[in-house]
């Protein structure tokens, strides 16, 4: 059993107070989303007199929430699964093949880690247009493949080194083809990296704004939640009660994702950051 | 085909099968657009029609000699980056040291500080617009402090601090967990040995802990540097570059040049400059910091 000194209890106390202040803005969002408009204008800091759920139903309806939620889910799901698939395969093969060509290929594939998105976004829109990847959540998801693959591939490449080569050989001798050997034997062993890759890419794609803005804003039906929220705020510059309900609805999925997978998320984010 | 040739052929085929999907995806989404941007930066192109007229270095000439707005954005981006690199790393390191000691509830506290980081920057910017307007008005009515009546988003001198504070508030949790992970790699026996040798807390921190977590510092500074130079979302929703042009960052300036005023060729020239700037600063930073890392 650990012993806590009085000094450490004091530190906990101070840090808890700091943390409460830190999260206070989010608390304000929550309480104001339940207020009437006149309550907000009279005092933002007071607790709501009664809970006004109409704010949420209004925001839900005006934002067209279900449609945009599904769009975001589709783009994220397509994006994340594509990134996992192409980068695990490539990371594995490049890690196992020790030739000059393999090294050159590796360099070509991880080079994008040094290229910031803003430096090629203008031409990316042009390429996306040519390939008809514009204006649909599915196309957005496909565009994410190449944007997320480099970091993921780099992480897989490192992790494969700790998987013994003998396992590949055994599977091949037992008559499995290279694809089957990879997906049945090696890929399950890379699960910790896969979890990190999923976490990093899900958080990023779900919250991304600029790429959806560039490729989706022309077609009203295919917006993502972040875009819809941004447009919604534009409509309600002063009606903070609707707006705050909209904020809560938009961040709710990410919060639920975070609360249920907190441990993996923090671990995954660190893994991704430290790898670069 | 001889058996040996056949085996080589098989091997090449498998290699292609595993790596070509990734190559195709990366070429389409990053590398081809990047090369096209470099090419377009030497052209005049309005983005609507296909025609791009080659004009040599004209875009770069305009950018470096005539474009005061771009240089203003450049200056603001650098100031914002410098501020956030310093503030976020110092705060995160301090918090990490406190949270890494033996205290009750450190997991809950760590999770609490991480929460803003899971919210998208677009939403964060909007939440703070609410706090700075309606929220601060109520704070003023409650406390009577003039501080809350300042125009935090409308005053050219104050808005820098507002943007800085909001970006730090959002990202602190991310750097915090990097530093905590770094601190956990410091071997306990080294700490104990230094305690036996009579090193005080402060000496121990600067002489033992700090050199050993240098790699966490390198990583953390690298990310805060490049995120600062790329700042877009938070500006877009918090100030939209204003008041005037005072909080326009390079990324926002590029976006506007291309997608608002339709000067796509000129926009790509700016984006090539942004790429070079981030590349050079990052290499410089990583070199500088790596040289100070030590192995246990």
Interface residues (C-beta under 8 A of the other chain):
Chain A: X2 X4 X5 X8 X9 X11 X12 X15 X16 X19 X22 X23 X25 X26 X28 X29 X32 X40 X41 X43 X44 X45 X82 X85 X86 X87 X89 X90 X92 X93 X94 X97 X102 X105 X108 X109 X111 X112 X114 X115 X116 X117 X118 X119 X120 X121 X122 X123 X124 X126 X127 X131 X143 X144 X145 X146 X147 X149 X150 X153 X178 X179 X182 X203 X206 X207 X208 X209 X210 X214 X226 X229 X230 X233 X240 X243 X244 X247 X250 X251 X254 X255 X257 X258 X262 X265 X266 X269 X270 X273 X274 X276
Chain B: X14 X15 X17 X18 X19 X21 X22 X23 X24 X25 X26 X27 X28 X29 X30 X31 X32 X33 X34 X36 X37 X40 X47 X95 X98 X99 X101 X102 X103 X104 X105 X106 X109 X110 X111 X112 X113 X114 X115 X116 X118 X119 X120 X121 X122 X123 X126 X127 X128 X130 X131 X134 X135 X137 X138 X139 X141 X142 X169 X174 X177 X178 X181 X215 X216 X219 X220 X222 X223 X226 X229 X230 X232 X233 X236 X237 X250 X251 X254 X255 X258 X259 X264 X267 X268 X271 X272 X274 X275 X278 X279 X282
